[in-house]
C-alpha cells in the first residue's frame, strides 16, 4: 500500500482525480492539497511515495513546490499535471527529475498506465534499497569478524598476507610500542552459554574502557581459543592501573565467571613482537590457576614455568592405590588428593596448569585401568568421567576436588565389582558341585578351585545359602540317588559309587536318615507306585 498526495487548485479536478484513484486503488491512502504551500506543509510531517501535482497554481506552483520538497529516504515518484501544452513546462519538469508529465484533462487509460509504471518503478527501487541494506548489514557483521581474525592470527604468530598486514596496521589504531594483555574467562559452575557470552562481552567493554583512559587499545577474542580476550595497548601499565583492573573485575556482576589477567612486558615494536608478548601474557595469566583471589599477573613476576614437566612417581601412584582400598575411604581419599597436589606444586616454579591437569589425568587413568574386577564398560565410564571433569578444571581447588571425587568413583566401582564377583562365585561354585558331585569333593578341594581360603569359603558358603557345604553336597547326591533308584536297575553299591560314595553301607545310613527308608525300600515303593 502506498501513500498518495494530490495537489490541485481546482476543486473539481481535485475531487475527480481523488475519486478515480480511490476506485483504482482502494487500499491506498490519499491526501489532498489546494496549492504547493499547503502540500509542502503536509510533506513536512508525512511521507508520500506518489505525488501528483498541477503545475499552474496560486501562492506556490507545482514546479516551485517540487524544488522545495524535502528529501525522502524512501523512493518517491512525482507526476505533473497541466492544462497547457507548453514544451517549456515539460522540459523544466523533466529537468527537475519528475517521473511523468500528463496533460489535462486526464485520460483514464493513460493515467492508469502511468500509475502502474510508477508502482513498478517504486517496487524495483524498494527492492534495490532492501538489497543494499541487507548487504550493508552483512558487511557490518563480516568486517569486525575479518578484523578479529587478522588480529587473532597476528597474536598467535600465524602468517598474514600483504593485504592483511595493511588491515592489521589500520585496525590496530596506533603504531610503535606497547604491551599485550591476555584475559582468560571461564564459567564457574557451568553457567548457561548465553550468560557466559554476555559476561565476556561486558568484560571486553570494561577492559577497553580502563585501557582507553590511559592510551589507545584494541581488544578482541582469540579465534583459536574463545575463552581468551586479547588486548593490544600503548597505555602505560603502571601499578595504579593494574590495581584498578584487579578492583573492577571483583565486582558482583562478574561473580559467575573466573577471570585471570596476564600482562606482557612493554616493547618498542609491538607489531613485530606481538606473538612472543602474547605467550608471555598467556603464561603469566596461568598463575591465576594457583592463586587464591588474585586476578592480575605480570610476565616479569610470574612463577609459571612452561618448560617444567612432571615426571612419573611410583610413590604417588602407590599412595592413590592405597587410598581407594582404605577402610576409612572418604577421609583417606581427601587426604590423598590434598597430598598429591601439594607434592606436585612444591618448589619455587609452577608447572603450566595444562601440564598439571594432564599429569593427574594420567595418574587416575592408570589407577582405573589397573583396578581388579572391573568390567570393560565400567572402565570406559570411569575414563570418560575422568576426562570430562578434568577438562572443566580452571583452578587448583577444583582440581583437588575432582581428584578426590574420581578416586571415590574408582573405589566405589571396585567395591561394587567385588560384591558382584562374589555373588557370581557362589553360582559358579554350585554349578561346579552339580557337575562334579560324583567325585571325591571336599570343602578344601572346591575352595581351592575358586582360589578361596577354605576357612573363609566355609563361612561364605553358609552365609549365602544358610546351609553348610557338606549338607548341600549331600542334598545334591541324594536327589540324584532317587533318580537312579527309580530309573536304573543298578545294584545299591553301584548307585553309591556313581554318587561318589565309596562305602555303600555309609550311603545306606545317610539315605535312611534323610528319607526314613533304605535305598532298596525306596526303589520298591517308588516302582510299585508307578505300576499302580
Rosetta blueprint (number, residue, H / E / L):
1 X L
2 X L
3 X E
4 X E
5 X E
6 X E
7 X E
8 X L
9 X L
10 X L
11 X H
12 X H
13 X H
14 X H
15 X H
16 X H
17 X H
18 X H
19 X H
20 X H
21 X H
22 X H
23 X H
24 X H
25 X L
26 X L
27 X L
28 X L
29 X E
30 X E
31 X E
32 X E
33 X E
34 X L
35 X L
36 X H
37 X H
38 X H
39 X H
40 X H
41 X H
42 X H
43 X H
44 X H
45 X H
46 X L
47 X L
48 X L
49 X L
50 X E
51 X E
52 X E
53 X E
54 X E
55 X L
56 X L
57 X L
58 X L
59 X L
60 X L
61 X L
62 X H
63 X H
64 X H
65 X H
66 X H
67 X H
68 X H
69 X L
70 X L
71 X L
72 X L
73 X L
74 X L
75 X L
76 X L
77 X E
78 X E
79 X E
80 X E
81 X E
82 X E
83 X L
84 X L
85 X L
86 X L
87 X H
88 X H
89 X H
90 X H
91 X H
92 X H
93 X H
94 X H
95 X H
96 X L
97 X L
98 X L
99 X L
100 X E
101 X E
102 X E
103 X E
104 X L
105 X L
106 X L
107 X L
108 X H
109 X H
110 X H
111 X H
112 X H
113 X H
114 X H
115 X H
116 X H
117 X H
118 X H
119 X H
120 X H
121 X H
122 X H
123 X H
124 X H
125 X H
126 X H
127 X H
128 X H
129 X H
130 X H
131 X H
132 X H
133 X H
134 X H
135 X H
136 X H
137 X H
138 X H
139 X H
140 X H
141 X H
142 X H
143 X H
144 X H
145 X H
146 X H
147 X H
148 X H
149 X H
150 X H
151 X H
152 X H
153 X H
154 X H
155 X H
156 X L
157 X L
158 X L
159 X L
160 X L
161 X L
162 X H
163 X H
164 X H
165 X H
166 X H
167 X H
168 X H
169 X H
170 X H
171 X H
172 X H
173 X L
174 X L
175 X L
176 X L
177 X L
178 X E
179 X E
180 X E
181 X E
182 X E
183 X E
184 X E
185 X E
186 X E
187 X E
188 X L
189 X L
190 X L
191 X L
192 X L
193 X H
194 X H
195 X H
196 X H
197 X H
198 X H
199 X H
200 X H
201 X H
202 X H
203 X H
204 X H
205 X H
206 X H
207 X H
208 X H
209 X H
210 X H
211 X H
212 X H
213 X L
214 X L
215 X L
216 X L
217 X E
218 X E
219 X E
220 X E
221 X E
222 X L
223 X L
224 X L
225 X L
226 X L
227 X L
228 X E
229 X E
230 X E
231 X E
232 X E
233 X E
234 X L
235 X L
236 X L
237 X L
238 X L
239 X H
240 X H
241 X H
242 X H
243 X H
244 X H
245 X H
246 X H
247 X H
248 X H
249 X L
250 X L
251 X L
252 X H
253 X H
254 X H
255 X L
256 X L
257 X E
258 X E
259 X E
260 X E
261 X E
262 X E
263 X E
264 X L
265 X L
266 X L
267 X E
268 X L
269 X L
270 X H
271 X H
272 X H
273 X H
274 X H
275 X H
276 X H
277 X H
278 X H
279 X H
280 X H
281 X H
282 X H
283 X H
284 X H
285 X H
286 X H
287 X H
288 X H
289 X H
290 X L
291 X L
292 X L
293 X L
294 X L
295 X L
296 X E
297 X E
298 X E
299 X L
300 X L
301 X L
302 X L
303 X L
304 X E
305 X L
306 X L
307 X L
308 X L
309 X L
310 X L
311 X L
312 X L
313 X L
314 X H
315 X H
316 X H
317 X H
318 X H
319 X H
320 X H
321 X H
322 X H
323 X H
324 X H
325 X L
326 X L
327 X L
328 X L
329 X H
330 X H
331 X H
332 X H
333 X H
334 X H
335 X H
336 X H
337 X H
338 X H
339 X H
340 X H
341 X H
342 X H
343 X H
344 X H
345 X L
346 X L
347 X L
348 X L
349 X L
350 X E
351 X L
352 X L
353 X H
354 X H
355 X H
356 X H
357 X H
358 X H
359 X H
360 X H
361 X H
362 X H
363 X H
364 X H
365 X H
366 X H
367 X H
368 X H
369 X H
370 X H
371 X L
372 X L
373 X L
374 X L
375 X L
376 X H
377 X H
378 X H
379 X H
380 X H
381 X H
382 X H
383 X H
384 X H
385 X H
386 X H
387 X H
388 X H
389 X H
390 X H
391 X H
392 X L
393 X L
394 X L
395 X L
396 X H
397 X H
398 X H
399 X H
400 X H
401 X H
402 X H
403 X H
404 X H
405 X H
406 X H
407 X H
408 X H
409 X H
410 X H
411 X H
412 X H
413 X H
414 X H
415 X H
416 X H
417 X H
418 X H
419 X H
420 X H
421 X H
422 X H
423 X H
424 X H
425 X H
426 X H
427 X H
428 X H
429 X H
430 X H
431 X H
432 X H
433 X H
434 X H
435 X H
436 X H
437 X L
438 X L
439 X L
440 X L
441 X L
442 X L
443 X H
444 X H
445 X H
446 X H
447 X H
448 X H
449 X H
450 X L
451 X L
452 X L
453 X L
454 X H
455 X H
456 X H
457 X H
458 X H
459 X H
460 X H
461 X H
462 X H
463 X H
464 X H
465 X H
466 X L
467 X L
468 X L
469 X H
470 X H
471 X H
472 X H
473 X H
474 X H
475 X H
476 X H
477 X H
478 X H
479 X H
480 X H
481 X H
482 X H
483 X H
484 X H
485 X H
486 X H
487 X H
488 X L
489 X L
490 X L
491 X L
492 X H
493 X H
494 X H
495 X H
496 X H
497 X H
498 X H
499 X L
500 X L
501 X L
502 X L
503 X L
504 X H
505 X H
506 X H
507 X H
508 X H
509 X H
510 X H
511 X H
512 X H
513 X H
514 X H
515 X H
516 X L
517 X L
518 X L
519 X H
520 X H
521 X H
522 X H
523 X H
524 X H
525 X H
526 X H
527 X H
528 X H
529 X H
530 X H
531 X H
532 X L
